[in-house]
Amino acid sequence: MRNEVYAQFEYARKKKDLKVMEDLYFQNPKDEQIKFGYAKLLVEKGYISEGKELLFELLGSKNNIYACLELGKALAFEGNYEEAKKYFTKLSDIGDRYGKLELGVLESRAGNYEIAREIFNELIEWYNDERAKVELARLDHKDGKSKVASNSLRELSVGEKGYIAMYSLGIIEKERGNLDKAKKIFLSLLDKPNSVKAKFEIAKIETMFGDINLARFYFQDLIGTAKDSYARLELGRLETRVENYDRAREILTELYNDEKSDEAKLELGILEANAGNTDKARKHFRELITKSNGEYAKRLLLLLEVKEQNDLEAIKIAREMLASGSEVNLHIILYLSSKYNIFFEKFDYSNIVYKYISNQILDYNFEGAIRH
């Protein structure tokens, strides 16, 4: 790699400048180091499919190990844990430290805590691995040892993986309901090179606090970063929440068009329901019924039909859901059962004090019976 090209490559890699990296790749398509850097950055910026395609091409090259690692991360990011595990296991089997670490993280996410703990302990024994220590502390938190986890992470915050340790400590405080403490920790990370995740957490905390303008500022600032898709989704939700429906529709439609995001389509359905555009809402929910979030879409569709007093359609949907083993909102079942004196097979009435549920169901906040 020529000096000037290398300098540009290092700049794009460190600054995570996708435009510069993309230009370098198209100018040097046969350079495997640039190709790998471009693929890795694509995944980090949320362009998973494009990044994966290039990483697949790099398998078997001199960058094979790195491509395997990043491909596993990309697959895990998509939620394809079984495929991701194959790549991390492959790396772990040849003694790759970083592949073994990611395998441990994956096992932890899957709830296989003992396997994960064994992996992290091995990495600590062999390499005194700081990241493994952080992951072990996270496991302690998941096992209910939050105090032990917090103390470990505070000790690790001055080490090589200080950012990850402090970020993890912030997450623990947030999960414990200590939002002020969590916010303070995340704010302390904003001057670090990799501050995107911390900024995203601050935006979510500000949303919880009800400071819409500040939350909006942080989400807006995250567009174009590794959290781009999440930031746009949360920004769309935020604008729906404050009934700024036109802006929410613009953000979510653009996200859906860019990435065919089912989450964006679901939020569009919620937006249209809240805005009173029931036909549009119904269309969005129906299109999602066969997708990954189809169960949630069905529940929203059922609530929409009840609110619109399309009770026969609601009864049909409820019966279909119960027949397939899906969960149905208790209030809706009792409301329909009482109003029409019908009995829903597959629904367990035995533990319910059966009484007439008034039309208050029709006044529910659209998401109230479902999301909260």
C-alpha positions as a printed NumPy array, in Angstrom:
array([[  0.   ,   0.   ,   0.   ],
       [  1.444,   3.373,  -1.027],
       [  2.235,   5.849,   1.739],
       [ -0.448,   8.363,   0.745],
       [ -3.077,   5.621,   0.37 ],
       [ -2.015,   4.102,   3.71 ],
       [ -2.341,   7.502,   5.397],
       [ -5.876,   7.898,   4.026],
       [ -6.716,   4.343,   5.057],
       [ -5.528,   4.926,   8.636],
       [ -7.449,   8.189,   8.788],
       [-10.68 ,   6.523,   7.578],
       [-10.186,   3.555,   9.931],
       [ -9.53 ,   5.656,  13.046],
       [-12.146,   8.31 ,  12.284],
       [-14.599,   5.671,  11.001],
       [-15.134,   7.79 ,   7.902],
       [-17.176,   5.574,   5.596],
       [-17.043,   7.964,   2.612],
       [-13.23 ,   8.115,   2.578],
       [-12.986,   4.329,   3.077],
       [-15.513,   3.705,   0.299],
       [-13.561,   5.924,  -2.124],
       [-10.352,   4.092,  -1.232],
       [-11.987,   0.717,  -1.844],
       [-13.362,   1.635,  -5.272],
       [ -9.972,   3.09 ,  -6.239],
       [ -8.143,  -0.029,  -4.94 ],
       [-10.616,  -2.935,  -5.293],
       [ -7.897,  -5.616,  -5.238],
       [ -6.26 ,  -4.398,  -2.044],
       [ -7.442,  -6.922,   0.583],
       [ -6.519,  -4.727,   3.556],
       [ -8.648,  -1.864,   2.245],
       [-11.428,  -4.298,   1.329],
       [-11.399,  -5.697,   4.864],
       [-11.358,  -2.209,   6.409],
       [-14.281,  -1.159,   4.214],
       [-16.281,  -4.338,   5.037],
       [-15.682,  -3.912,   8.781],
       [-16.751,  -0.264,   8.68 ],
       [-19.874,  -1.106,   6.68 ],
       [-20.959,  -3.53 ,   9.408],
       [-20.148,  -1.009,  12.152],
       [-22.238,   1.632,  10.376],
       [-25.187,  -0.734,  10.123],
       [-24.841,  -1.814,   6.465],
       [-24.717,  -5.457,   7.486],
       [-25.625,  -7.154,   4.2  ],
       [-23.082,  -5.177,   2.168],
       [-20.376,  -5.768,   4.764],
       [-21.085,  -9.499,   4.983],
       [-20.865,  -9.87 ,   1.221],
       [-17.313,  -8.495,   1.191],
       [-16.302, -10.514,   4.253],
       [-17.476, -13.732,   2.585],
       [-15.235, -12.857,  -0.375],
       [-12.275, -12.483,   2.   ],
       [-12.64 , -15.975,   3.501],
       [ -9.619, -18.009,   2.469],
       [ -7.499, -14.894,   1.867],
       [ -4.562, -13.762,   4.018],
       [ -7.188, -11.843,   6.026],
       [ -9.145, -15.068,   6.628],
       [ -8.99 , -15.01 ,  10.448],
       [-10.037, -11.356,  10.653],
       [-12.802, -11.922,   8.084],
       [-14.076, -14.918,  10.109],
       [-14.158, -12.836,  13.277],
       [-15.963,  -9.874,  11.733],
       [-18.364, -12.141,   9.849],
       [-19.293, -13.823,  13.114],
       [-19.88 , -10.422,  14.719],
       [-22.036,  -9.316,  11.773],
       [-24.143, -12.483,  11.994],
       [-24.521, -12.063,  15.768],
       [-25.534,  -8.44 ,  15.229],
       [-28.331,  -9.687,  12.956],
       [-29.431, -12.167,  15.614],
       [-28.209, -15.163,  13.603],
       [-26.471, -16.702,  16.614],
       [-26.189, -20.265,  15.332],
       [-24.277, -19.184,  12.22 ],
       [-22.173, -16.731,  14.219],
       [-21.291, -19.505,  16.664],
       [-19.888, -21.648,  13.818],
       [-17.348, -18.941,  12.917],
       [-16.375, -18.176,  16.518],
       [-16.032, -21.904,  17.326],
       [-13.845, -22.375,  14.265],
       [-11.551, -19.579,  15.452],
       [-11.575, -20.831,  19.051],
       [-10.6  , -24.338,  17.881],
       [ -7.444, -22.991,  16.201],
       [ -6.53 , -21.079,  19.339],
       [ -7.641, -17.613,  18.296],
       [ -8.075, -15.558,  21.447],
       [-10.564, -13.063,  20.035],
       [-12.761, -15.727,  18.459],
       [-12.862, -17.532,  21.811],
       [-13.852, -14.302,  23.556],
       [-16.727, -13.66 ,  21.114],
       [-17.832, -17.28 ,  21.568],
       [-18.048, -16.617,  25.306],
       [-20.085, -13.453,  24.73 ],
       [-22.43 , -15.417,  22.465],
       [-22.879, -18.188,  25.046],
       [-23.641, -15.538,  27.66 ],
       [-26.31 , -13.968,  25.43 ],
       [-27.838, -17.417,  24.919],
       [-28.108, -17.878,  28.682],
       [-25.383, -20.537,  28.802],
       [-23.697, -18.809,  31.72 ],
       [-21.591, -21.718,  32.979],
       [-20.092, -22.347,  29.529],
       [-19.448, -18.613,  29.107],
       [-17.868, -18.387,  32.569],
       [-15.534, -21.288,  31.761],
       [-14.435, -19.586,  28.524],
       [-13.785, -16.24 ,  30.224],
       [-11.868, -17.875,  33.082],
       [ -9.64 , -19.684,  30.563],
       [ -8.892, -16.395,  28.77 ],
       [ -8.027, -14.729,  32.073],
       [ -5.781, -17.651,  33.073],
       [ -3.985, -17.787,  29.71 ],
       [ -3.807, -14.131,  28.72 ],
       [ -4.929, -12.122,  31.776],
       [ -7.534, -10.832,  29.295],
       [ -9.101,  -7.546,  30.478],
       [-12.166,  -7.883,  28.243],
       [-12.811, -11.376,  29.624],
       [-12.706,  -9.871,  33.139],
       [-15.314,  -7.308,  32.077],
       [-17.532, -10.042,  30.595],
       [-17.137, -12.095,  33.774],
       [-18.345,  -9.097,  35.796],
       [-21.347,  -8.793,  33.474],
       [-22.098, -12.461,  34.165],
       [-21.971, -11.772,  37.907],
       [-24.602,  -9.067,  37.362],
       [-26.804, -11.488,  35.405],
       [-26.413, -13.999,  38.272],
       [-27.778, -11.393,  40.677],
       [-24.393, -10.353,  42.118],
       [-24.715,  -6.716,  41.083],
       [-22.558,  -5.365,  43.905],
       [-19.708,  -7.776,  43.107],
       [-20.029,  -6.889,  39.416],
       [-19.993,  -3.133,  40.091],
       [-16.882,  -3.386,  42.275],
       [-15.055,  -5.468,  39.654],
       [-15.954,  -3.033,  36.877],
       [-14.789,  -0.023,  38.913],
       [-11.414,  -1.723,  39.376],
       [-11.226,  -2.512,  35.659],
       [-12.196,   1.038,  34.631],
       [ -8.579,   2.196,  34.986],
       [ -7.226,  -0.656,  32.873],
       [ -6.771,  -1.322,  29.173],
       [-10.504,  -1.968,  28.698],
       [-11.565,   0.964,  30.873],
       [-14.16 ,   2.218,  28.405],
       [-15.926,  -1.154,  28.17 ],
       [-15.815,  -1.551,  31.965],
       [-17.305,   1.897,  32.593],
       [-19.938,   1.401,  29.888],
       [-20.917,  -1.935,  31.468],
       [-21.097,  -0.262,  34.877],
       [-23.435,   2.352,  33.384],
       [-25.679,  -0.398,  31.995],
       [-25.828,  -2.09 ,  35.413],
       [-26.796,   1.164,  37.14 ],
       [-29.444,   1.766,  34.478],
       [-30.896,  -1.726,  34.915],
       [-30.97 ,  -1.185,  38.685],
       [-33.016,   1.976,  38.122],
       [-30.219,   4.368,  39.117],
       [-30.701,   6.551,  36.036],
       [-28.852,   9.603,  37.386],
       [-25.799,   7.503,  38.228],
       [-25.966,   5.755,  34.856],
       [-26.242,   9.055,  32.997],
       [-23.239,  10.454,  34.883],
       [-21.152,   7.413,  33.883],
       [-22.18 ,   7.619,  30.222],
       [-21.497,  11.369,  30.13 ],
       [-17.959,  10.699,  31.387],
       [-17.387,   8.528,  28.297],
       [-18.367,  11.108,  25.692],
       [-14.797,  12.343,  25.222],
       [-13.543,   8.801,  24.51 ],
       [-12.835,   7.645,  20.925],
       [-15.708,   5.123,  20.894],
       [-18.461,   7.19 ,  22.524],
       [-21.337,   6.157,  20.248],
       [-22.833,   3.505,  22.543],
       [-22.611,   5.81 ,  25.56 ],
       [-24.32 ,   8.621,  23.649],
       [-27.107,   6.245,  22.62 ],
       [-27.699,   5.26 ,  26.26 ],
       [-27.812,   8.937,  27.297],
       [-30.433,   9.572,  24.615],
       [-32.559,   6.697,  25.958],
       [-32.207,   7.929,  29.541],
       [-33.237,  11.458,  28.51 ],
       [-36.29 ,   9.899,  26.848],
       [-37.133,   8.188,  30.158],
       [-36.658,  11.492,  31.96 ],
       [-39.045,  13.118,  29.462],
       [-36.472,  15.619,  28.187],
       [-37.6  ,  15.232,  24.59 ],
       [-35.453,  18.017,  23.131],
       [-32.242,  16.675,  24.647],
       [-33.076,  13.086,  23.648],
       [-33.843,  14.299,  20.129],
       [-30.49 ,  16.111,  20.017],
       [-28.54 ,  12.968,  20.946],
       [-30.451,  10.658,  18.596],
       [-30.024,  13.142,  15.745],
       [-26.284,  13.305,  16.476],
       [-26.054,   9.497,  16.201],
       [-27.364,   9.371,  12.627],
       [-24.531,   8.259,  10.337],
       [-22.74 ,   6.387,  13.156],
       [-22.662,   2.692,  14.065],
       [-25.966,   3.285,  15.854],
       [-27.587,   4.888,  12.795],
       [-30.497,   2.44 ,  12.404],
       [-31.258,   2.369,  16.131],
       [-31.029,   6.157,  16.394],
       [-33.44 ,   6.704,  13.5  ],
       [-35.872,   4.133,  14.918],
       [-35.793,   5.729,  18.377],
       [-36.099,   9.212,  16.875],
       [-39.178,   8.078,  14.945],
       [-40.682,   6.641,  18.14 ],
       [-39.908,   9.866,  19.971],
       [-41.621,  12.025,  17.349],
       [-44.665,   9.713,  17.454],
       [-44.752,  10.037,  21.225],
       [-44.962,  13.858,  21.027],
       [-47.53 ,  13.56 ,  18.189],
       [-45.173,  15.052,  15.615],
       [-46.561,  12.525,  13.16 ],
       [-45.342,  14.049,   9.887],
       [-41.722,  14.104,  11.075],
       [-42.017,  10.603,  12.556],
       [-43.483,   9.295,   9.3  ],
       [-40.654,  10.878,   7.301],
       [-37.949,   9.327,   9.528],
       [-39.496,   5.853,   9.719],
       [-40.421,   5.67 ,   6.022],
       [-36.869,   6.606,   5.057],
       [-35.492,   3.959,   7.43 ],
       [-37.834,   1.326,   6.014],
       [-36.949,   2.24 ,   2.427],
       [-33.219,   2.16 ,   3.203],
       [-33.105,  -1.088,   5.135],
       [-36.507,  -2.81 ,   4.734],
       [-36.618,  -2.721,   8.537],
       [-39.575,  -4.629,  10.008],
       [-39.145,  -2.605,  13.205],
       [-39.595,   0.607,  11.203],
       [-42.756,  -0.778,   9.576],
       [-44.116,  -1.787,  12.989],
       [-43.518,   1.733,  14.305],
       [-45.205,   3.148,  11.194],
       [-48.242,   1.039,  12.051],
       [-48.252,   2.352,  15.623],
       [-47.805,   5.908,  14.327],
       [-50.768,   5.63 ,  11.928],
       [-52.935,   4.052,  14.649],
       [-52.16 ,   6.9  ,  17.026],
       [-52.74 ,   9.44 ,  14.237],
       [-56.163,   7.927,  13.522],
       [-55.228,   6.498,  10.107],
       [-56.581,   3.047,  10.896],
       [-56.569,   1.646,   7.347],
       [-52.882,   2.484,   6.955],
       [-52.118,   1.049,  10.396],
       [-54.024,  -2.133,   9.61 ],
       [-52.097,  -2.516,   6.328],
       [-48.719,  -2.183,   8.078],
       [-49.619,  -4.731,  10.77 ],
       [-51.038,  -7.253,   8.278],
       [-47.878,  -7.073,   6.148],
       [-45.806,  -7.967,   9.217],
       [-47.793, -10.995,  10.403],
       [-45.489, -13.495,   8.638],
       [-42.285, -11.642,   9.642],
       [-40.007, -11.979,  12.69 ],
       [-42.132,  -9.598,  14.762],
       [-45.4  , -11.061,  13.475],
       [-46.732, -12.025,  16.927],
       [-46.398,  -8.458,  18.127],
       [-48.047,  -7.188,  14.924],
       [-50.996,  -9.543,  15.508],
       [-51.453,  -8.263,  19.041],
       [-51.43 ,  -4.681,  17.8  ],
       [-53.861,  -5.54 ,  15.004],
       [-56.204,  -7.194,  17.522],
       [-56.115,  -4.127,  19.756],
       [-56.741,  -1.878,  16.768],
       [-59.847,  -3.864,  15.736],
       [-61.197,  -3.728,  19.306],
       [-60.621,   0.008,  19.542],
       [-62.388,   0.468,  16.197],
       [-65.207,  -1.772,  17.495],
       [-64.718,  -4.25 ,  14.647],
       [-65.546,  -6.924,  17.181],
       [-66.247,  -9.804,  14.793],
       [-62.839,  -9.332,  13.175],
       [-61.29 ,  -9.057,  16.645],
       [-62.939, -12.338,  17.711],
       [-61.601, -14.038,  14.58 ],
       [-58.048, -12.774,  15.196],
       [-58.175, -13.703,  18.904],
       [-59.319, -17.247,  18.074],
       [-56.57 , -17.65 ,  15.473],
       [-53.975, -16.449,  17.955],
       [-55.18 , -18.744,  20.736],
       [-55.301, -21.709,  18.356],
       [-51.658, -21.127,  17.403],
       [-50.606, -20.81 ,  21.046],
       [-50.121, -17.052,  20.996],
       [-50.703, -14.879,  24.03 ],
       [-53.808, -12.672,  23.934],
       [-54.43 ,  -9.651,  26.154],
       [-56.569, -10.65 ,  29.134],
       [-58.727,  -7.498,  29.06 ],
       [-59.577,  -8.016,  25.398],
       [-60.61 , -11.647,  25.95 ],
       [-62.855, -10.74 ,  28.885],
       [-64.307,  -7.74 ,  27.052],
       [-65.259,  -9.827,  23.991],
       [-66.418, -12.81 ,  26.098],
       [-68.709, -10.614,  28.184],
       [-70.075,  -8.48 ,  25.369],
       [-71.057, -11.41 ,  23.137],
       [-71.463, -14.13 ,  25.797],
       [-68.971, -16.324,  23.998],
       [-66.374, -18.77 ,  25.264],
       [-62.881, -18.82 ,  23.775],
       [-61.604, -22.36 ,  23.541],
       [-57.881, -22.609,  24.344],
       [-58.169, -19.768,  26.898],
       [-57.781, -20.655,  30.568],
       [-60.575, -18.91 ,  32.479],
       [-60.003, -20.957,  35.639],
       [-57.873, -18.436,  37.521],
       [-59.902, -15.362,  36.551],
       [-62.677, -13.67 ,  38.49 ],
       [-65.034, -13.509,  35.506],
       [-66.851, -10.209,  35.285],
       [-68.026,  -7.811,  32.637],
       [-65.27 ,  -5.524,  31.431],
       [-66.706,  -2.165,  30.444],
       [-65.911,  -0.229,  27.298],
       [-62.882,   1.307,  29.023],
       [-60.818,  -0.971,  26.759],
       [-61.788,   1.353,  23.925],
       [-60.06 ,   4.237,  25.693],
       [-56.739,   2.464,  26.187],
       [-53.605,   4.183,  25.   ],
       [-52.873,   2.28 ,  21.811],
       [-49.66 ,   0.745,  23.104],
       [-50.651,   0.732,  26.754],
       [-52.026,  -2.788,  26.887],
       [-49.126,  -4.192,  24.943],
       [-45.8  ,  -2.41 ,  25.151],
       [-45.894,  -1.412,  28.831]])
